[in-house]
Amino acid sequence: MSNYSIALIPLLPLATFVVLGLFGRKYLSAFAGIIGTISLLISTIISLVTAYQYFFISGKINGIYQPIIALNYSWLQFTPSVSIDMGIMLDPIAMMMIVVVTFVSLMVHIFSLGYMKGEERFATYYAFLSLFTFSMLGLVLSSNIFQIYMFWELVGVSSFLLIGYYFDKPSAVAASKKAFIVTRFADLGFLIGILILAYSAETLDFGTLIARLTDASSPYFVNAAGASFIGISALTWGLVLVFLGGAGKSAMFPFHIWLPDAMEGPTPVSALIHAATMVVAGVFLVARLFPIFAFDAAALTVVTYVGAFSALFAAIIACTQTDIKRVLAYSTMSQIGYMMFSLGVAKHGGEGGLGYMASMFHLFTHAFFKSLLFLGAGAVIHLVHSNEMKDMGGLRKLMPITHITFLIACLAIAGIPPFAGFFSKEEILLAAFHSNKMVFFVALFTSGLTAFYMFRLYFSIFWSKESHVHENGHGEGTLTMKLPLVILAVFAVFAGFFPIASLVTSDGLALETHIDYLFSLTPVALAVAGILLASSLYKSENSKPQSIATTLGGLYTAAHKKFYMDELYMFITHKIIFNLIGKPAAWIDKNIVDGLMNLFADTTAQISDNMKGLQSGKLQQYASYFFVGVLGFMLLFIYLWN
């Protein structure tokens, strides 16, 4: 595969966006879905071929997978050593990500052919999907830290467009603005972190940056570790601020508040954003810079505890939500937390790199079963026209394919063997057990909660009561809606057997792993207990859930209200920032800044008004001025002469 062929992977979705964006609604509306899907199918095929050649033919040098710069163009040269380049870097995590992004995006494109059929802005929808896919592919293939930031922001813009696709709904507009604004605050930290790291290493290139900041004898490392602010080294500040950007994009606490509201977008968009693309960008970012993070224990500790807390926090909230898409949104936040703390407990190279490999493994498996869950939820919503569990129940007979595939995905995310999630989650738990016992027990408890809330969702949708929904002519939807469910279900079953440990590791060397069945007994037992508890409460209609909610009282209410995080943000922004900062700033702007400018303008106008009489156009007046001036000069000359 030539380097220029590899460039087609992101460029094909970009070309699709341009064509559909300019000509789609007017000329290509009937074919927009087909054009977008075929374009992405070609990108997916090229991605698979490229990944195969990298992993099994050309990627290894002396038994170690090496980064390969496929293309590089120097765009802006600041100094002889610092420039912003546009390039394509191929390495194990980039290869894994392009396969995952293109494949899941392809499934979403196919599913949307039926789900979005009849939409007035059908071509615009596919244009936005293509822009989002291009942005994510550009992000994961970036060869330097500033290039990744540019695509990072483009991902934010395209997700804003997709979340706010139904722009005539005030809730969708508010959700898109909320996602955009919250992630901008986090991205400011990311930008400052980039500047600190780039200033310290005097480069933006990933390879050079990592080499200079992981060599303890390097003057670059010495300067970064030696310079400090309030007792914290510049290196730690840079890494924590970079992680701040990742936490915003991956909806880690406390930047998670945009994620549930993002469900206002079309359900296939939710599958694309929350499965394998936008929300895992933060995990990818930490993994990309992991050698530097592993060199700084303080920054890695922040990653560990933010990830662990986010995983538990989101799982508790998910147990109380009634909107099926919001349950899946908090589930995503919890699973991303798993990936984050798995990176946090890892070391660079050798057996210590288990956490890194496990995180990438879980990112891989999670992409399939989570996108399956969202698309299955989309099929359900397509039938019942509601997101609320109370409007569902007993749908297994009306939706047999959706029922079976959704059950497979629930078993996978619950960590039941031999489904995909079992293998990756066990590796994460094992890495945590060997590194941090407290994080391990939090993760263990969270895994039990995951099984409970996912099967609460499953039983509420497909069992619980007799269905009162009548088929409205489409049943489970079109073939294009069913086919992605079946394909993703196959991967949710078998993806756990993929040899990630041999391909994607922290140091490029294969990692010997095996399943410790004795160790797995406890997590699996907890998962089974969670499923059985959910079955007893939600498989058939009864008063137990309401009774438990009443018994828990304020705790249940707080979890249902998402621990009032939205209210806290509203209080901080409206009562503190707007009132104490915004209003005084507005007064200063209006009365001092504008007032000073108005004073200058009024003074200038007054002077002009007073002077305009001197230019009356009367020749006699000008002659008088001339002779008076001459007389004045003569008197001045006589005075100076004497």
C-alpha positions as CSV (number, residue, x, y, z in Angstrom):
1,M,0.0,0.0,0.0
2,S,1.6,3.3,-1.1
3,N,1.7,6.4,1.1
4,Y,-0.7,8.2,-1.1
5,S,-3.2,5.4,-0.9
6,I,-3.0,5.7,2.9
7,A,-3.8,9.4,2.6
8,L,-7.1,8.4,0.9
9,I,-8.4,7.0,4.2
10,P,-9.2,10.4,5.6
11,L,-9.4,12.3,2.3
12,L,-12.3,10.2,1.0
13,P,-14.7,11.3,3.8
14,L,-13.4,14.8,3.3
15,A,-14.2,14.7,-0.4
16,T,-17.7,13.3,0.5
17,F,-18.3,16.1,2.9
18,V,-17.4,18.7,0.3
19,V,-19.5,17.1,-2.5
20,L,-22.6,16.5,-0.3
21,G,-22.2,19.8,1.5
22,L,-22.2,21.8,-1.7
23,F,-24.4,19.8,-4.0
24,G,-26.2,17.2,-1.8
25,R,-29.5,18.8,-0.9
26,K,-30.1,20.2,-4.4
27,Y,-28.7,17.6,-6.8
28,L,-27.8,14.4,-4.9
29,S,-30.4,14.1,-2.1
30,A,-31.7,10.7,-3.2
31,F,-28.1,9.3,-3.5
32,A,-26.4,11.0,-0.6
33,G,-26.6,8.0,1.7
34,I,-25.2,5.7,-1.0
35,I,-22.4,8.1,-1.9
36,G,-21.4,8.5,1.8
37,T,-21.6,4.8,2.5
38,I,-19.6,3.7,-0.6
39,S,-16.9,6.3,0.1
40,L,-16.5,5.1,3.7
41,L,-16.6,1.4,2.6
42,I,-13.5,2.2,0.4
43,S,-11.8,3.9,3.3
44,T,-12.6,0.9,5.5
45,I,-11.1,-1.5,3.0
46,I,-7.9,0.6,2.7
47,S,-7.7,0.8,6.5
48,L,-7.9,-3.0,6.9
49,V,-5.3,-3.6,4.2
50,T,-3.0,-0.9,5.7
51,A,-3.4,-2.4,9.2
52,Y,-2.7,-5.9,7.9
53,Q,0.5,-4.8,6.1
54,Y,1.7,-2.9,9.1
55,F,1.0,-5.6,11.7
56,F,2.1,-8.6,9.7
57,I,4.4,-7.4,7.0
58,S,6.2,-4.1,7.3
59,G,5.6,-2.6,10.8
60,K,8.2,-4.7,12.8
61,I,11.8,-3.8,12.7
62,N,14.1,-6.1,14.8
63,G,11.0,-7.6,16.4
64,I,9.6,-4.3,17.6
65,Y,6.7,-2.3,16.0
66,Q,8.1,1.1,15.0
67,P,6.3,4.3,14.1
68,I,6.3,5.0,10.4
69,I,5.9,8.5,9.0
70,A,4.0,7.8,5.8
71,L,3.7,11.4,4.7
72,N,5.1,14.7,6.0
73,Y,4.6,18.3,4.8
74,S,6.2,21.2,6.6
75,W,3.5,23.8,6.8
76,L,4.6,26.6,9.2
77,Q,8.3,26.9,10.1
78,F,8.9,29.0,13.3
79,T,12.5,28.2,14.0
80,P,15.0,25.7,12.5
81,S,13.9,23.1,15.0
82,V,10.2,24.0,15.5
83,S,7.6,23.8,12.8
84,I,4.0,22.7,12.4
85,D,3.9,19.8,10.0
86,M,1.0,18.0,8.4
87,G,1.8,14.3,8.3
88,I,0.6,10.8,8.7
89,M,2.1,8.6,11.4
90,L,1.5,4.9,11.5
91,D,2.0,2.9,14.7
92,P,0.1,0.2,16.5
93,I,-2.5,2.4,18.2
94,A,-3.1,4.5,15.1
95,M,-3.6,1.3,13.0
96,M,-6.0,-0.1,15.6
97,M,-7.9,3.3,15.7
98,I,-8.3,3.8,12.0
99,V,-9.8,0.3,11.7
100,V,-12.2,0.9,14.6
101,V,-13.2,4.4,13.4
102,T,-13.8,3.5,9.8
103,F,-15.6,0.2,10.6
104,V,-18.0,1.6,13.2
105,S,-18.6,4.7,11.1
106,L,-19.4,2.4,8.2
107,M,-22.0,0.5,10.3
108,V,-23.5,3.8,11.3
109,H,-23.7,4.9,7.7
110,I,-25.4,1.7,6.7
111,F,-27.8,1.8,9.7
112,S,-28.7,5.5,8.9
113,L,-29.9,4.6,5.4
114,G,-33.0,3.2,6.9
115,Y,-33.2,5.1,10.2
116,M,-32.9,8.6,8.6
117,K,-34.8,7.8,5.5
118,G,-37.3,10.6,4.7
119,E,-35.4,13.3,6.6
120,E,-35.5,16.6,4.8
121,R,-31.8,17.3,5.5
122,F,-30.8,13.7,4.6
123,A,-27.8,14.8,2.5
124,T,-26.7,17.3,5.1
125,Y,-26.7,14.6,7.7
126,Y,-24.4,12.4,5.6
127,A,-22.2,15.4,4.9
128,F,-21.8,16.0,8.7
129,L,-21.1,12.3,9.3
130,S,-18.3,12.4,6.7
131,L,-16.8,15.5,8.2
132,F,-16.8,13.9,11.7
133,T,-15.2,10.7,10.3
134,F,-12.5,12.8,8.5
135,S,-11.8,14.7,11.7
136,M,-11.3,11.6,13.8
137,L,-9.2,9.9,11.2
138,G,-7.0,13.0,10.9
139,L,-6.7,13.1,14.7
140,V,-5.5,9.5,15.1
141,L,-3.1,9.7,12.1
142,S,-1.5,13.0,13.2
143,S,2.3,13.1,13.4
144,N,2.7,16.0,15.7
145,I,1.0,17.4,18.8
146,F,-0.3,20.6,17.1
147,Q,-1.7,18.8,14.2
148,I,-3.7,16.6,16.6
149,Y,-5.0,19.8,18.3
150,M,-6.3,21.1,14.9
151,F,-8.2,17.9,14.2
152,W,-9.2,17.8,17.9
153,E,-11.0,21.1,17.4
154,L,-12.5,20.0,14.1
155,V,-13.9,17.0,15.9
156,G,-15.6,19.4,18.3
157,V,-17.1,21.4,15.5
158,S,-18.4,18.4,13.6
159,S,-19.9,16.9,16.8
160,F,-21.6,20.3,17.5
161,L,-23.2,20.0,14.0
162,L,-24.3,16.4,14.5
163,I,-25.7,16.9,18.1
164,G,-27.6,20.0,16.9
165,Y,-28.8,18.3,13.7
166,Y,-32.4,18.8,14.7
167,F,-31.9,22.6,15.0
168,D,-35.6,23.2,15.2
169,K,-35.6,21.6,18.7
170,P,-34.5,24.0,21.4
171,S,-33.2,21.0,23.5
172,A,-30.9,19.9,20.6
173,V,-29.6,23.4,20.1
174,A,-28.9,23.8,23.8
175,A,-27.2,20.4,23.9
176,S,-24.9,21.2,21.0
177,K,-23.9,24.5,22.6
178,K,-23.4,22.9,25.9
179,A,-21.1,20.2,24.4
180,F,-19.2,22.8,22.5
181,I,-18.7,25.3,25.4
182,V,-17.8,22.7,28.0
183,T,-15.2,21.0,25.8
184,R,-13.7,24.4,24.9
185,F,-12.8,25.1,28.5
186,A,-11.0,21.7,28.6
187,D,-9.4,22.4,25.3
188,L,-7.9,25.6,26.6
189,G,-6.0,23.5,29.1
190,F,-5.0,21.2,26.3
191,L,-3.6,24.1,24.3
192,I,-1.6,25.5,27.3
193,G,-0.3,22.0,27.9
194,I,0.9,21.7,24.3
195,L,2.7,25.0,24.6
196,I,4.4,24.0,27.8
197,L,5.6,20.6,26.4
198,A,6.6,22.1,23.1
199,Y,8.5,24.9,24.7
200,S,10.3,22.4,27.0
201,A,11.2,20.0,24.2
202,E,11.6,22.6,21.5
203,T,9.6,20.4,19.1
204,L,6.0,19.5,18.2
205,D,6.9,16.2,16.6
206,F,5.6,13.2,18.6
207,G,8.7,11.1,18.2
208,T,11.1,13.8,19.1
209,L,9.0,15.1,21.9
210,I,8.8,11.7,23.5
211,A,12.5,11.0,23.0
212,R,13.6,14.3,24.6
213,L,11.2,14.2,27.6
214,T,11.8,10.6,28.5
215,D,15.6,10.8,28.7
216,A,16.6,11.8,32.2
217,S,20.0,12.9,31.0
218,S,18.6,15.2,28.3
219,P,18.8,19.0,28.9
220,Y,15.2,19.2,27.7
221,F,14.0,16.8,30.4
222,V,16.2,18.5,33.0
223,N,14.7,21.9,32.2
224,A,11.1,20.6,32.1
225,A,11.5,18.7,35.4
226,G,13.5,21.5,37.0
227,A,11.2,24.5,36.2
228,S,8.3,24.7,38.6
229,F,5.2,26.6,39.4
230,I,3.7,26.5,43.0
231,G,6.0,23.5,43.6
232,I,4.9,21.5,40.6
233,S,7.3,20.9,37.7
234,A,6.6,22.2,34.2
235,L,6.5,18.7,32.9
236,T,3.7,17.7,35.3
237,W,1.8,20.9,34.5
238,G,2.1,20.2,30.8
239,L,0.9,16.6,31.1
240,V,-2.0,17.3,33.5
241,L,-3.2,20.2,31.2
242,V,-3.0,17.9,28.2
243,F,-5.0,15.3,30.1
244,L,-7.5,18.1,30.9
245,G,-8.2,18.3,27.2
246,G,-8.6,14.6,27.0
247,A,-10.9,14.5,30.1
248,G,-13.2,17.1,28.4
249,K,-13.5,15.2,25.1
250,S,-13.9,11.8,26.9
251,A,-16.5,13.2,29.4
252,M,-14.5,12.5,32.5
253,F,-15.5,14.1,35.8
254,P,-16.1,17.0,36.1
255,F,-16.4,17.7,32.3
256,H,-19.0,15.0,31.8
257,I,-22.1,17.1,31.9
258,W,-22.3,17.6,28.1
259,L,-22.5,13.8,27.4
260,P,-26.1,12.9,28.5
261,D,-27.5,16.0,26.7
262,A,-25.6,15.0,23.5
263,M,-28.3,12.3,23.2
264,E,-30.5,15.0,21.5
265,G,-28.7,14.1,18.3
266,P,-30.0,11.3,16.0
267,T,-29.4,7.9,17.6
268,P,-26.9,6.7,15.0
269,V,-24.8,9.9,15.8
270,S,-24.8,8.8,19.5
271,A,-23.4,5.4,18.4
272,L,-20.7,7.2,16.4
273,I,-19.7,9.7,19.0
274,H,-20.0,7.4,22.1
275,A,-18.7,4.1,20.8
276,A,-15.3,4.4,19.0
277,T,-14.7,7.9,18.1
278,M,-15.0,11.2,19.9
279,V,-15.2,10.0,23.5
280,V,-12.2,7.7,23.2
281,A,-10.1,10.6,21.8
282,G,-9.0,11.4,25.3
283,V,-7.9,7.9,25.9
284,F,-6.0,7.9,22.6
285,L,-4.3,11.2,23.5
286,V,-3.0,9.8,26.8
287,A,-1.9,6.6,25.1
288,R,-0.1,8.6,22.4
289,L,1.9,10.4,25.0
290,F,2.1,7.5,27.4
291,P,5.9,7.2,27.5
292,I,6.0,10.7,28.9
293,F,3.1,10.1,31.3
294,A,4.9,7.0,32.6
295,F,7.9,9.1,33.3
296,D,5.9,11.4,35.6
297,A,4.2,9.6,38.5
298,A,2.2,12.7,39.6
299,A,0.5,13.1,36.2
300,L,-0.2,9.4,35.9
301,T,-1.8,9.5,39.4
302,V,-4.2,12.2,38.3
303,V,-5.2,10.0,35.3
304,T,-5.7,7.0,37.6
305,Y,-8.0,8.6,40.2
306,V,-10.0,10.7,37.8
307,G,-10.6,7.6,35.7
308,A,-11.6,5.4,38.6
309,F,-13.9,8.0,40.1
310,S,-15.5,8.7,36.8
311,A,-16.2,5.0,36.3
312,L,-17.9,4.6,39.6
313,F,-19.7,7.9,39.5
314,A,-21.2,7.3,36.1
315,A,-22.2,3.7,37.0
316,I,-24.2,4.9,40.0
317,I,-26.1,7.5,38.0
318,A,-26.8,5.0,35.2
319,C,-28.7,2.8,37.7
320,T,-31.3,5.4,38.1
321,Q,-31.9,6.9,34.6
322,T,-35.0,6.1,32.7
323,D,-34.1,7.4,29.2
324,I,-32.4,4.5,27.5
325,K,-29.9,6.7,25.6
326,R,-28.9,8.4,28.8
327,V,-28.3,5.1,30.5
328,L,-26.0,4.2,27.6
329,A,-24.3,7.6,27.8
330,Y,-23.4,7.2,31.4
331,S,-22.3,3.6,30.6
332,T,-19.9,5.1,28.1
333,M,-18.5,7.5,30.6
334,S,-18.0,4.6,33.0
335,Q,-16.2,2.4,30.4
336,I,-14.0,5.3,29.4
337,G,-13.1,5.7,33.0
338,Y,-12.0,2.0,33.0
339,M,-9.7,2.7,30.0
340,M,-8.3,5.8,31.7
341,F,-7.4,4.3,35.1
342,S,-6.0,1.2,33.3
343,L,-3.5,3.6,31.6
344,G,-2.9,5.2,35.0
345,V,-1.9,2.0,36.7
346,A,0.4,1.0,33.8
347,K,4.1,1.3,33.3
348,H,6.1,1.6,30.1
349,G,7.3,-1.7,28.8
350,G,7.4,-5.3,30.0
351,E,4.8,-6.8,32.3
352,G,4.2,-3.4,33.8
353,G,2.6,-2.4,30.5
354,L,-0.3,-4.7,31.0
355,G,-2.6,-1.8,31.9
356,Y,-1.7,0.0,28.7
357,M,-2.5,-3.1,26.6
358,A,-5.7,-3.7,28.6
359,S,-6.9,-0.2,28.0
360,M,-6.3,-0.4,24.2
361,F,-8.0,-3.9,24.3
362,H,-11.0,-2.5,26.0
363,L,-11.2,0.4,23.6
364,F,-11.2,-2.1,20.8
365,T,-13.9,-4.4,22.2
366,H,-16.0,-1.5,23.7
367,A,-16.3,0.0,20.2
368,F,-18.3,-3.0,18.9
369,F,-20.6,-3.7,21.8
370,K,-21.3,-0.1,22.6
371,S,-22.1,0.9,19.0
372,L,-24.3,-2.2,18.9
373,L,-26.1,-1.1,22.0
374,F,-26.8,2.4,20.6
375,L,-27.9,1.1,17.2
376,G,-30.2,-1.4,19.0
377,A,-31.6,1.4,21.1
378,G,-32.1,3.3,17.8
379,A,-34.1,0.5,16.4
380,V,-36.3,0.4,19.5
381,I,-36.8,4.2,19.5
382,H,-37.6,3.9,15.7
383,L,-40.5,1.5,16.7
384,V,-41.9,3.0,19.8
385,H,-41.1,6.7,19.2
386,S,-39.9,7.2,22.7
387,N,-36.7,7.1,24.7
388,E,-38.4,6.3,28.0
389,M,-38.4,2.8,29.5
390,K,-42.0,3.2,30.7
391,D,-43.1,3.3,27.1
392,M,-41.3,0.0,26.4
393,G,-41.5,-3.6,27.6
394,G,-42.2,-7.0,25.9
395,L,-40.5,-6.0,22.7
396,R,-38.6,-9.3,22.3
397,K,-41.4,-10.8,20.1
398,L,-41.8,-7.8,17.9
399,M,-38.0,-7.3,17.5
400,P,-36.3,-10.7,17.6
401,I,-33.1,-9.7,15.9
402,T,-32.7,-6.5,17.9
403,H,-33.5,-8.5,21.1
404,I,-30.8,-11.1,20.5
405,T,-28.2,-8.7,19.4
406,F,-28.9,-6.3,22.3
407,L,-28.7,-9.2,24.7
408,I,-25.3,-10.2,23.3
409,A,-24.0,-6.6,23.7
410,C,-25.3,-6.6,27.3
411,L,-23.5,-9.8,28.1
412,A,-20.3,-8.4,26.5
413,I,-20.3,-5.2,28.5
414,A,-21.2,-7.1,31.7
415,G,-18.0,-9.2,31.3
416,I,-19.7,-12.6,30.9
417,P,-17.4,-15.1,29.2
418,P,-16.8,-15.8,26.3
419,F,-18.1,-12.4,25.1
420,A,-15.6,-9.7,24.1
421,G,-15.9,-7.5,27.1
422,F,-14.9,-10.3,29.5
423,F,-11.4,-10.6,28.1
424,S,-10.5,-6.9,28.0
425,K,-12.2,-6.1,31.4
426,E,-10.4,-9.0,33.1
427,E,-7.0,-7.6,31.9
428,I,-7.9,-4.2,33.3
429,L,-8.9,-5.7,36.6
430,L,-5.8,-7.8,36.8
431,A,-3.6,-4.7,36.0
432,A,-5.3,-2.7,38.8
433,F,-5.0,-5.6,41.2
434,H,-1.2,-5.8,40.8
435,S,-0.8,-2.0,40.9
436,N,-3.4,-0.3,43.1
437,K,-5.7,-2.3,45.4
438,M,-8.1,0.6,46.1
439,V,-8.6,1.2,42.4
440,F,-9.1,-2.5,41.9
441,F,-11.9,-2.7,44.4
442,V,-13.6,0.4,43.0
443,A,-13.3,-1.2,39.5
444,L,-14.7,-4.5,40.8
445,F,-17.7,-2.9,42.4
446,T,-18.3,-0.9,39.3
447,S,-18.2,-4.0,37.1
448,G,-21.1,-5.4,39.2
449,L,-23.0,-2.2,38.9
450,T,-22.4,-2.3,35.1
451,A,-24.1,-5.7,34.8
452,F,-27.0,-4.6,37.0
453,Y,-27.8,-1.4,35.1
454,M,-27.3,-2.9,31.7
455,F,-29.7,-5.8,32.4
456,R,-32.1,-3.3,34.1
457,L,-32.2,-1.7,30.7
458,Y,-32.5,-5.0,28.8
459,F,-35.3,-6.3,30.9
460,S,-37.2,-3.0,30.9
461,I,-37.1,-2.9,27.1
462,F,-37.7,-6.5,26.1
463,W,-39.5,-8.1,29.1
464,S,-41.1,-6.4,32.0
465,K,-44.7,-6.4,30.6
466,E,-46.8,-7.3,27.6
467,S,-46.1,-5.0,24.8
468,H,-48.7,-2.4,23.8
469,V,-46.8,-1.3,20.8
470,H,-48.3,-2.1,17.5
471,E,-46.1,-2.6,14.4
472,N,-46.4,0.5,12.2
473,G,-45.4,-1.1,9.0
474,H,-41.6,-1.3,9.5
475,G,-41.2,-3.6,12.6
476,E,-37.5,-3.7,13.3
477,G,-36.8,-1.5,10.4
478,T,-35.2,-2.1,7.0
479,L,-32.5,-4.6,6.1
480,T,-29.9,-1.8,6.3
481,M,-30.9,-1.3,10.0
482,K,-30.7,-5.0,10.8
483,L,-27.5,-5.9,9.0
484,P,-25.2,-3.7,11.1
485,L,-26.7,-5.2,14.3
486,V,-25.9,-8.7,13.2
487,I,-22.4,-7.8,12.1
488,L,-21.6,-5.9,15.3
489,A,-23.1,-8.8,17.3
490,V,-20.6,-11.2,15.7
491,F,-17.7,-8.9,16.7
492,A,-19.2,-8.4,20.2
493,V,-18.9,-12.2,20.6
494,F,-15.5,-12.8,19.0
495,A,-13.5,-9.6,19.3
496,G,-12.1,-10.7,22.6
497,F,-10.1,-13.4,20.8
498,F,-8.2,-10.8,18.7
499,P,-4.5,-10.9,19.7
500,I,-4.2,-7.3,20.8
501,A,-1.5,-8.3,23.4
502,S,0.8,-9.2,20.5
503,L,0.1,-6.1,18.4
504,V,-0.7,-3.1,20.6
505,T,1.6,-2.7,23.6
506,S,3.4,0.2,25.3
507,D,6.8,-0.7,23.9
508,G,6.0,-2.4,20.6
509,L,6.9,-5.9,22.0
510,A,4.4,-8.7,22.3
511,L,3.1,-9.1,25.8
512,E,2.5,-12.7,27.1
513,T,-1.0,-12.8,28.7
514,H,-3.3,-15.5,29.8
515,I,-6.7,-15.7,31.5
516,D,-6.5,-16.4,35.2
517,Y,-9.7,-18.3,35.7
518,L,-9.4,-18.3,39.5
519,F,-9.0,-14.5,39.5
520,S,-11.9,-14.2,37.1
521,L,-14.3,-16.0,39.5
522,T,-15.1,-12.9,41.6
523,P,-15.8,-10.4,38.7
524,V,-17.9,-13.0,36.8
525,A,-19.8,-13.9,40.0
526,L,-20.5,-10.2,40.7
527,A,-21.7,-9.7,37.1
528,V,-24.0,-12.7,37.4
529,A,-25.3,-11.4,40.8
530,G,-26.0,-8.0,39.1
531,I,-27.9,-9.8,36.3
532,L,-29.9,-11.9,38.7
533,L,-30.8,-8.8,40.8
534,A,-31.9,-6.9,37.7
535,S,-34.0,-9.9,36.6
536,S,-35.8,-10.1,40.0
537,L,-36.6,-6.4,39.9
538,Y,-37.3,-5.7,36.2
539,K,-38.1,-8.9,34.3
540,S,-41.8,-8.6,35.3
541,E,-43.8,-5.7,36.5
542,N,-43.7,-5.3,40.3
543,S,-43.4,-2.7,43.0
544,K,-39.9,-3.6,44.2
545,P,-38.0,-0.9,42.2
546,Q,-40.3,1.8,43.5
547,S,-40.0,0.4,47.1
548,I,-36.2,0.4,46.9
549,A,-36.2,3.9,45.5
550,T,-38.4,5.1,48.4
551,T,-36.1,3.3,50.9
552,L,-33.0,4.9,49.5
553,G,-34.7,8.3,49.6
554,G,-32.3,11.1,49.1
555,L,-29.5,9.0,47.8
556,Y,-31.7,7.7,45.0
557,T,-33.0,11.2,44.2
558,A,-29.5,12.6,44.2
559,A,-28.3,9.8,41.8
560,H,-31.4,10.3,39.6
561,K,-30.7,14.1,39.5
562,K,-27.1,13.2,38.5
563,F,-25.8,14.5,41.9
564,Y,-27.0,18.0,40.9
565,M,-23.9,18.6,38.7
566,D,-25.9,20.5,36.2
567,E,-27.4,22.7,38.9
568,L,-23.9,23.2,40.3
569,Y,-22.6,24.4,36.9
570,M,-25.6,26.7,36.5
571,F,-25.0,28.2,39.9
572,I,-21.3,28.7,39.2
573,T,-21.9,30.2,35.8
574,H,-25.0,32.3,36.4
575,K,-24.6,33.3,40.0
576,I,-20.9,33.6,40.3
577,I,-19.3,34.1,36.9
578,F,-22.1,36.1,35.3
579,N,-23.0,38.2,38.3
580,L,-19.6,38.7,39.9
581,I,-17.4,38.7,36.8
582,G,-19.7,39.1,33.8
583,K,-21.8,42.0,35.0
584,P,-18.9,44.1,36.3
585,A,-17.0,43.4,33.1
586,A,-20.1,44.5,31.1
587,W,-20.3,47.7,33.1
588,I,-16.6,48.5,32.6
589,D,-17.0,47.8,28.9
590,K,-20.1,50.0,28.6
591,N,-19.2,52.9,30.8
592,I,-15.4,53.1,30.8
593,V,-14.2,51.5,27.5
594,D,-17.2,52.6,25.4
595,G,-17.4,55.9,27.4
596,L,-13.8,56.8,26.8
597,M,-14.2,56.1,23.1
598,N,-17.4,58.1,23.0
599,L,-15.5,61.0,24.8
600,F,-12.8,60.9,22.1
601,A,-15.4,60.9,19.4
602,D,-17.4,63.8,20.9
603,T,-14.3,65.8,21.5
604,T,-13.1,65.3,17.9
605,A,-16.6,66.2,16.6
606,Q,-16.7,69.4,18.7
607,I,-13.2,70.5,17.6
608,S,-14.2,69.8,14.0
609,D,-17.4,71.8,14.4
610,N,-15.5,74.7,15.8
611,M,-12.9,74.6,13.1
612,K,-15.2,74.2,10.1
613,G,-15.9,78.0,10.2
614,L,-12.3,78.5,9.1
615,Q,-13.1,76.8,5.8
616,S,-16.1,78.9,4.7
617,G,-15.1,79.2,1.0
618,K,-15.2,83.0,1.1
619,L,-12.1,84.5,-0.7
620,Q,-12.2,87.8,1.3
621,Q,-12.1,85.8,4.6
622,Y,-9.1,83.8,3.4
623,A,-7.3,87.0,2.3
624,S,-7.9,88.5,5.7
625,Y,-6.5,85.4,7.4
626,F,-3.5,85.7,5.0
627,F,-2.7,89.3,5.8
628,V,-3.2,88.8,9.5
629,G,-0.7,85.9,9.3
630,V,1.8,88.0,7.4
631,L,1.4,90.8,9.9
632,G,2.0,88.4,12.8
633,F,5.2,87.0,11.2
634,M,6.5,90.6,10.6
635,L,5.9,91.6,14.2
636,L,7.6,88.3,15.4
637,F,10.6,89.1,13.1
638,I,10.9,92.7,14.4
639,Y,10.7,91.4,18.0
640,L,13.4,88.8,17.4
641,W,15.6,91.3,15.5
642,N,15.6,93.8,18.3
